[in-house]
Amino acid sequence: MPKQVDHDERRREIGDAVCRVMAARGLDAVSLRHVAAEAGVSMGRVQHYFATKDDMLLFAFRQISDRVAQRLGAVRSDDPRTHLRALLLELLPLTPAARAEAPVLAAFLAHAVVEPRLAEPLREGGPRMTAFVASLIAQVRPDGDAERDAMALLAFVDGLMLQMLTGQVDASAAVELVDHQLDRVFTT
């Protein structure tokens, strides 16, 4: 009886290998050879699932974005401000999962600047995230410009993530800065 192959699982395994190579050696190290070695498969197997390096990167980016979205979806609170604070903190490299993913996400974001296909998922998901954050802000402060505040908070957290990754800001200072920004949004 022929062996059943789960092609989606194989693609995910290769996507995970892409992320591990990026986390360990950076985006420039992502090649068919390095990814195949990391995944423990042949280069032909990688080529079977991904025609180009950018196809591999796009798949891995979507895969890691889905993981972040799952973590964000698990954040719950009946209090909108508490919910928003938890979401913003989940976007920072404060947990083991987020610390492992943040360098990879930062590399993807940098590459998305010059590769429109990688930027597309950001253009798709960004407005939804902004709208959700704005809805939380509007529940607490309905008289302000919730969408603008949401965009500013998300941009702030993106920058803060990079400062944490480069060692400019430690975890405790990052949490304090998030609280400071939330105080400014909710008391303005």
DAWOKA-V291903 format. One record per residue. N is the residue number from 0. SS is DSSP state (H for helix, E for strand, - for the rest). OMEGA is omega in whole degrees, -180 to 180 (999 if undefined). D_CENTER is the distance of its C-alpha to the mean C-alpha in Angstrom with 2 decimals. Layout:
n	ss	omega	d_center
N	SS	OMEGA	D_CENTER
N	SS	OMEGA	D_CENTER
//
This chain:
n	ss	omega	d_center
0	-	-178	41.15
1	-	179	38.19
2	-	177	34.98
3	-	-179	32.29
4	-	176	29.07
5	-	-175	25.80
6	H	178	24.24
7	H	178	20.92
8	H	178	20.76
9	H	178	21.74
10	H	179	19.02
11	H	179	16.40
12	H	178	18.20
13	H	176	18.08
14	H	176	14.35
15	H	179	14.02
16	H	176	16.55
17	H	-179	14.72
18	H	179	11.79
19	H	178	14.62
20	H	180	16.49
21	H	-178	13.77
22	H	-176	13.20
23	H	-171	16.99
24	H	179	18.27
25	-	-176	15.84
26	H	-178	15.23
27	H	-179	19.00
28	H	-180	19.83
29	-	177	18.25
30	-	177	21.47
31	H	-177	23.15
32	H	-178	25.25
33	H	-179	22.64
34	H	178	20.36
35	H	179	23.55
36	H	-180	24.76
37	H	-179	21.58
38	H	-178	21.64
39	-	179	25.40
40	-	179	26.37
41	-	176	28.38
42	H	177	27.21
43	H	178	28.99
44	H	178	26.83
45	H	180	23.63
46	H	178	25.48
47	H	-176	26.58
48	H	-176	23.08
49	-	-177	21.60
50	-	-177	23.98
51	-	176	22.09
52	H	180	19.52
53	H	175	17.52
54	H	178	17.80
55	H	-178	16.39
56	H	-180	13.45
57	H	179	12.77
58	H	-179	13.19
59	H	178	10.95
60	H	178	8.06
61	H	-180	8.98
62	H	-180	9.49
63	H	177	6.28
64	H	177	4.86
65	H	178	8.16
66	H	178	7.91
67	H	180	5.47
68	H	177	7.91
69	H	178	10.69
70	H	179	10.28
71	H	179	10.25
72	H	179	13.11
73	H	179	14.97
74	-	-179	15.28
75	-	171	18.81
76	-	176	21.50
77	-	179	24.57
78	-	-176	24.44
79	H	-179	22.15
80	H	178	21.77
81	H	178	20.96
82	H	-180	18.40
83	H	179	16.75
84	H	-180	16.96
85	H	177	15.36
86	H	-179	12.35
87	H	179	12.00
88	H	179	12.60
89	H	178	10.03
90	-	-180	7.32
91	-	-180	9.39
92	-	-179	10.21
93	-	179	13.18
94	-	178	13.27
95	H	-180	13.80
96	H	-179	10.86
97	H	177	8.42
98	H	179	10.76
99	H	-175	10.63
100	H	-173	6.98
101	H	179	6.71
102	H	179	9.39
103	H	178	8.14
104	H	179	5.06
105	H	178	7.98
106	H	177	10.32
107	H	-180	8.82
108	H	179	8.82
109	H	-180	12.29
110	H	180	13.46
111	H	178	12.53
112	-	-177	15.11
113	-	-180	17.79
114	-	-175	16.77
115	H	-180	16.98
116	H	177	15.96
117	H	180	12.42
118	H	-177	12.39
119	H	178	13.73
120	H	178	10.79
121	H	178	9.61
122	H	179	13.26
123	H	-174	13.48
124	H	-177	10.79
125	H	180	11.17
126	H	178	14.76
127	H	179	14.31
128	H	178	12.00
129	H	-180	14.54
130	H	180	17.38
131	H	179	16.36
132	H	178	16.04
133	H	179	19.28
134	H	177	20.97
135	H	179	20.46
136	H	-177	21.84
137	H	178	24.69
138	H	-179	25.77
139	H	-176	26.55
140	-	-174	27.64
141	-	-176	28.82
142	-	-177	30.76
143	-	177	28.04
144	-	-173	25.69
145	H	-178	22.77
146	H	179	20.74
147	H	177	21.24
148	H	179	20.44
149	H	178	17.16
150	H	-180	16.19
151	H	179	17.42
152	H	-179	15.60
153	H	176	12.12
154	H	177	13.19
155	H	-178	14.63
156	H	176	11.62
157	H	179	9.72
158	H	179	13.01
159	H	177	13.52
160	H	180	10.46
161	H	178	12.11
162	H	176	15.43
163	H	-179	14.59
164	H	-179	13.48
165	-	175	16.76
166	-	179	18.82
167	-	-178	19.97
168	-	178	18.97
169	-	-173	19.19
170	H	-177	17.70
171	H	177	20.77
172	H	179	20.94
173	H	179	17.33
174	H	178	18.28
175	H	180	21.50
176	H	176	19.97
177	H	179	17.80
178	H	178	21.08
179	H	-180	22.97
180	H	177	20.89
181	H	177	21.17
182	H	-180	24.89
183	H	-180	25.23
184	H	-173	23.65
185	H	178	25.75
186	H	180	28.97
187	-	999	29.18
//
